[in-house]
Amino acid sequence: MPVEIWHNPACGTSRNALALIRHAGIEPRIVEYLQSPPDKARLREAIAAAGLSVREAIRSKEPAYLANGLDDAALTDDALLDAMLAHPALINRPFVFSPLGTRLCRPDSSLVLDVLPPCDKPFVKEDGEVVIDERGNRVR
């Protein structure tokens, strides 16, 4: 199954989503979006496919958010997308794409399981949180 992840290796949520993909037996296409950001059309498409608004897909805790006045509710989606492309750290992460759907796996990396084939092997996040228990049940 082809899977792609927009990944930031410095992010624990992104690392856990990647680990879950690999745990399911899939080696994804890894896009380190900070170095290789998508174009505007692809970013807009990813956000829509995940069922989000552009504002929901932006990282408001990044310094560039306030520094660029992105808290202005009057800004258009195009203006927000342009800011996200100018400052890729503003793109929320990780986005995961598979034939089963697209998910922004934040704040919970286990959301990636929604777009992967069933996996019943136990899995624990790097912080010790159980995602799939010893019986193969997803823990929510």
Salt bridges, closest charged atoms under 4 A:
GLU4 OE1 - ARG29 NH1 2.57
GLU4 OE2 - ARG42 NH2 3.38
GLU27 OE2 - ARG22 NH2 2.93
GLU45 OE2 - ARG42 NH1 2.90
GLU62 OE2 - ARG59 NE 3.35
ASP78 OD1 - LYS40 NZ 3.64
ASP78 OD1 - ARG44 NH2 2.40
ASP82 OD1 - LYS40 NZ 2.84
ASP108 OD1 - LYS125 NZ 3.04
ASP114 OD2 - ARG103 NE 3.60
ASP114 OD1 - ARG138 NH1 2.80
ASP114 OD1 - ARG140 NH2 3.99
GLU126 OE2 - ARG15 NH2 2.55
GLU129 OE1 - LYS125 NZ 3.38
